[in-house]
């Protein structure tokens, strides 16, 4: 990045392609061979150039006679494109630069073999930046109900000293990916995102999770929010193109309760049940329809400290392709 960013700009400019930006990451896992990988206890630190732009960016206007310095070459910590069953744990990231793009992003790999991200867990890390464009970006993630499910961001400490520069000032932005087949566009969405137990420290945030959609349809089917805090206070705000959001999960007096938020354009009936860790049903199935009463209750006796699964399906009695949320009984 420090050595070749301006050359990348030159190559794209000369090819006639549309200029966007370059954000190769410090630890970059790309392609279908990146599976079942643990990235733990690394230190990504940009302190020698604290507060300075990427040195490639001032080189670009000199060569191309531009009036302003483009924010073309930007820093990223982790990128997982086409990666599956990845664990990012116990890492420390400190990128103090106006050219900081993202802490973590994951996307589908479209070249040669189409591979979509799934089973990715980002847990127990510390992220620090002054200004940043998109702290976390998720594209086209899919679920695997039999193992680690969807995309999980949990138990991280995230500190942003300056500004979050995206439009909604959101911590996590979920995008769809447009694909054109036989002249017709189709869109790959994300099945499930779980955001739990994160400690966020910033004064410049408007929403925790935002769905960003080109098609104006849901870009995230199911969002699970639980026990996130902003500057020490509970913070569970999401907005835009998210089909269903599960919030405020609690268990007391042999009752498991949850709050469900429906997207304005959601019309489908969904079905929900609770199982043990091995998939055996603990409760009967409940049909979820859009209602003014957002809280549902399962009357069931659960063991403190046990791990259970909450499954949501759009097919009655069939949970093969369900979105599955893991929950530890308090």
Secondary structure as GFF3:
##gff-version 3
##sequence-region A 1 330
A	DSSP	alpha_helix	5	15	.	.	.	ID=ss1
A	DSSP	beta_strand	25	30	.	.	.	ID=ss2
A	DSSP	beta_strand	35	40	.	.	.	ID=ss3
A	DSSP	beta_strand	43	46	.	.	.	ID=ss4
A	DSSP	alpha_helix	57	64	.	.	.	ID=ss5
A	DSSP	beta_strand	75	81	.	.	.	ID=ss6
A	DSSP	beta_strand	84	89	.	.	.	ID=ss7
A	DSSP	beta_strand	92	95	.	.	.	ID=ss8
A	DSSP	beta_strand	100	107	.	.	.	ID=ss9
A	DSSP	beta_strand	118	123	.	.	.	ID=ss10
A	DSSP	beta_strand	126	129	.	.	.	ID=ss11
A	DSSP	beta_strand	136	139	.	.	.	ID=ss12
A	DSSP	beta_strand	151	154	.	.	.	ID=ss13
A	DSSP	beta_strand	157	160	.	.	.	ID=ss14
A	DSSP	beta_strand	170	175	.	.	.	ID=ss15
A	DSSP	beta_strand	177	181	.	.	.	ID=ss16
A	DSSP	beta_strand	184	188	.	.	.	ID=ss17
A	DSSP	beta_strand	190	196	.	.	.	ID=ss18
A	DSSP	beta_strand	199	201	.	.	.	ID=ss19
A	DSSP	beta_strand	207	212	.	.	.	ID=ss20
A	DSSP	beta_strand	220	226	.	.	.	ID=ss21
A	DSSP	beta_strand	229	230	.	.	.	ID=ss22
A	DSSP	beta_strand	233	234	.	.	.	ID=ss23
A	DSSP	beta_strand	238	240	.	.	.	ID=ss24
A	DSSP	beta_strand	242	252	.	.	.	ID=ss25
A	DSSP	beta_strand	255	262	.	.	.	ID=ss26
A	DSSP	beta_strand	270	276	.	.	.	ID=ss27
A	DSSP	beta_strand	286	288	.	.	.	ID=ss28
A	DSSP	beta_strand	295	299	.	.	.	ID=ss29
A	DSSP	beta_strand	307	313	.	.	.	ID=ss30
A	DSSP	beta_strand	323	328	.	.	.	ID=ss31
###
